[in-house]
């Protein structure tokens, strides 16, 4: 089901188009032929005799619109409305999709052979496209045989069954009517929660065999397996199998919830928007809860939906009830942890995700959420370790560029990847956190005006969000407005006075620093340092908790910091992946030469200093004033390389697509 003015890339083609041959596959679904390409919308795949390619859903949606137009021009407005429903994007996003589609179809040389730009109007296909039905062998088990209609071109090679083709289309239309009964014609606001893509977990009860035919039961098991695979192609196949089963088995709540989770997974592992996943998911969950009000997976998913709409009371009600019914369901644990993070209860989120990852240690998704919870609890080093492990398990999800920005040191490559991600997925910027991330990347590149504009978008959405307030402090600091920066830090602290990191930053980042209170605040927040400071420092360094060691050293007079030079030097030298925190530790104890060598080494490996990690722009960092001129010169070159690479990428897209 999709919005009335949008097209779902998994929707089958209307049967009014005359079939001329059969699809060259073993799947029970029709496809299109365009030149040398066979196009299978149901599984987002195109193939020729030489190769097979998996298209992202957004590309397939665009191609499907052009195919259905049958050579007529599809306007820019139609493409924008259907490819990005209910989302405002720039023409550059459309140009990029067309460029990617041409690349997939090997139609990049002018004059184009397949897709033509109609000046000031839109796009159209240059070749006739034919719709082909599925092979008889894939459907004949369930459908009667009829005399086929075969075109001269394909006579003797394959046959067509119009009755079967009509039956497949009727099944698709029946599914649409079922979904349409629950449609809510309203725009769903997006609140960033990386929770909405949890797969079906082993803790969820399987559907009972009773009432299922053997073939359908086998299809269901295959679908559940595919939904757990972190690849868009596999998840799309799983959704297709569930679509096939849904008209006959819509009274099974677990099937409805599995389909909902499949939609969320498409948001995570492809370019589906969150709005689309939620709109498709809500009627399924409503139906599941009508059938079985105490079905824990449905309650959990519905709670997650409420959280995505920022309805915290509703989310808490449904997630608490789901957690009571299924306390070891990792799916539900993940969503409850996300709710705790939104509420600032990072210790509770950490406990839940620690338990969930032990129950399912090979889930990259769970490990990512574990990293989010650790990060919120101030355990940056552990968060980075868990995130790196998550990437080893699955590295191809859609928001990787965003997570790398938050969890790993900024580099040239990561900055460029994030800027391109923001262009590719403009609908995913519709949350204050993500606009803030974009603002901080721009600030790292010294694009002050662009950073202000992006941050303003975040402020309009949530002017009291802690991350937004911190970014406002960083921007004010970069502009030399110390008093304003301090005020934002204090306002952030007032929202959650018990948050350890908020307290430490409000105290130690203030300008001038409130030195008379620093030692007492530190001892309250890090009590181990009040008992045996040397031992506490060694313990934190051994645990790679550099941030605690840094705040302790900042609380000391400069003359006392030098006593720890040996400890810090040995620690940094032993690190395999020293970062900007290591650089700050060297600087704070006065090891200027070692700090300078590390800074140049980091730059040579692509590092890009970011206020996100260090609060200050590098040129204004109070601990880096003694670094060499060579360091700051190389840094400026790094920034320019990112900007030049981004401009080149965008120019290539626009040069191919902007109307002449």
C-alpha positions, 0 to 999 in steps of 0.5 A, a space after each residue: 500500500 502506498 499513498 494515493 499519489 505514489 507508486 510502490 516499487 513492489 506493486 505489479 503492473 496492471 493487466 491491461 497491457 498486452 503480454 508478448 513473451 515470458 520473463 526469463 526467470 523462475 519467479 511467479 511474477 511479471 516483468 518488463 523488457 526494455 531493449 536488452 534489459 529484463 526488468 523485475 519490479 517485484 524484486 528490484 532487479 534488472 538483467 540482460 544476457 551479460 549481467 544481473 543488477 539489483 536496483 535500489 527501490 528509488 531507482 526502480 520506482 523511477 524506472 517503473 514510472 517511465 515504463 508505465 508512461 509508454 514513451 510519454 513524458 513523465 514530468 519532473 513534478 510527477 517523478 518528485 511526488 512519487 519517488 519522494 512522497 510527502 518530502 520536499 527535495 531539490 531537483 538535484 536529487 532527481 538528477 542524481 537518480 536519473 544519472 544512477 539509473 542511466 549508469 545501471 542501464 549502461 546509457 551514459 553516452 550521449 546521445 542517450 539510447 534509453 532515457 531522454 530529457 524533455 527540455 523543461 518538462 521531464 523524462 521519457 523512454 526512447 524505446 518501446 517497453 513490453 510487459 511480460 508475464 511470469 513463466 508458466 512453470 512458476 504458477 501452473 501449480 495453482 492456476 488452470 491452463 488456458 490457451 496462451 497468446 504468443 507474439 510472433 517474436 517469441 513464438 516457439 520459445 515461450 508461452 503466455 497464459 492470460 488467465 494466470 496473468 489476470 489471477 496474479 494481478 487480481 491477487 495484487 489488487 486484492 492485497 491493495 484493497 485489504 490495505 486500503 481499508 486501513 489507510 490514514 491519509 495524513 502526513 506522518 512526522 519523522 522523529 529520528 529513531 534508529 529503532 525502526 528497522 529491527 528484523 524478525 527475531 528468533 524470540 518471536 513465535 512462529 505461525 502455527 502449522 494448522 491452517 497452512 498448506 504445506 507449500 504456503 508454510 514453506 514459503 512463510 519460513 523462507 520469508 522469515 529467513 529472508 527478512 533477517 538478512 541485512 540485504 535489500 534484495 533478500 528483504 524485498 524477496 521476503 516481503 514479496 512472499 508475504 504479500 503472496 500469503 497475505 490475502 489467504 492468511 491475513 487473520 494470522 497476527 504474526 504474518 502481519 507483524 513480520 510484513 511490517 518489520 520487513 517494511 522497516 527493514 527496507 527503510 534500514 537497508 534500502 532507500 525507503 523513507 521512514 514515512 513510507 514504512 510507517 504508513 505501510 506498517 500502521 494498518 497491519 499492526 492495527 489489524 494484528 492487535 484487533 485479532 490478538 490484543 495481547 500479541 507482544 510483537 504487535 504491541 512492540 512494533 506499535 509502540 515503536 511506531 508511536 515513538 517515531 511520532 514522538 508520542 512518548 506516553 503511547 510508546 511507553 504504554 505499548 512497549 512496557 506491555 510488550 516487555 512484560 509479555 515477552 521479556 527476552 524478545 530482542 526486537 522489543 528490547 531494542 525498541 524499549 532501549 530506544 525509548 530510554 535513550 530519548 528520555 535520557 535514561 542511558 543506563 537503562 538503555 545500556 542494560 537492555 542492549 547489553 542483555 539483547 546482544 548476549 541473546 543474539 551476538 551475531 546481530 549487527 543491528 543490535 550491536 549498533 544500538 548497543 553502541 548508541 546506548 554506550 555513546 549516550 552513557 558517555 562510554 565513547 571508547 566502548 561504543 566505538 568498539 561495538 560499532 566496529 564489530 557491528 560493521 563486521 557483521 553488516 556494513 551495507 545499511 543505508 545510514 552508515 555514513 550518519 553513524 560513522 559521523 557520530 561514532 568514529 573520528 571524522 575523516 575526509 572520506 567520512 565527511 564527503 560520504 555524509 555530504 553525499 548521503 545528505 544529497 542522496 537521502 534528503 528525506 532522512 534529514 527531517 529530524 533535528 539530530 540529522 540537521 545538526 550533524 550536517 551543520 557540524 560537518 559544515 562547521 568542520 569545513 569552516 562553512 560557517 554560513 552553511 552551518 548556520 543555515 542547517 542548524 536553523 533547520 534543526 532549531 525550527 524542529 526542536 530548539 531545546 534538543 540537547 544536541 541542538 543546544 550543544 551545536 549552537 554552543 559550538 557554532 557560537 564558540 567558533 564565531 568568538 561568542 564565548 558568553 553565548 556559548 556558555 549560556 547554551 551549555 548551561 541551558 543544555 545542562 538544565 534539561 538534564 542536571 544529572 547527566 554526567 557528560 552534560 555537567 562535565 562539559 558545562 564546567 570544563 568547556 566554559 570560557 573562562 573555566 570555572 576553576 574554583 568548582 572544577 575539582 569538587 564537581 569532578 570528584 562528585 562525578 568521578 569519585 575514584 579520583 577523590 580517593 586515589 587519583 593516580 590509580 584512577 587515571 591508570 584504570 581509565 587509561 587501561 579501559 581506554 576511557 580517555 575522556 575521564 582522564 582528560 577531565 581530571 587533568 583539566 581540573 589540575 593547575 598546569 604545573 601539576 599536569 606535567 607530573 603525568 607526562 610519562 603516563 600519557 606518553 606511554 599510553 598514546 605510544 601503545 595505542 594502535 588507533 590514536 585519535 583527537 582525544 589522544 592529541 588532547 591528552 598529550 597537549 594538556 600535559 605539555 608534550 607539545 612535540 609528541 602532540 605535533 607529530 601525532 597531529 601530522 600523522 593523523 592528518 596524513 591518514 585523512 583525519 579531519 578535526 571536528 567540533 563534534 569530537 573536540 568542541 572547538 574549531 582546531 584553530 581555536 582549540 586552547 590545547 592546540 595553540 602550540 601545534 606547528 604552522 605545518 599542521 594548520 596549513 595541511 588542515 586547510 588543504 584537507 578541508 579544501 579537498 573535501 569541498 572540491 570532491 563534493 563539488 565535482 560529484 555534484 557538478 557531474 550529476 548536474 552536467 548530465 541532467 540539467 536541461 539544456 
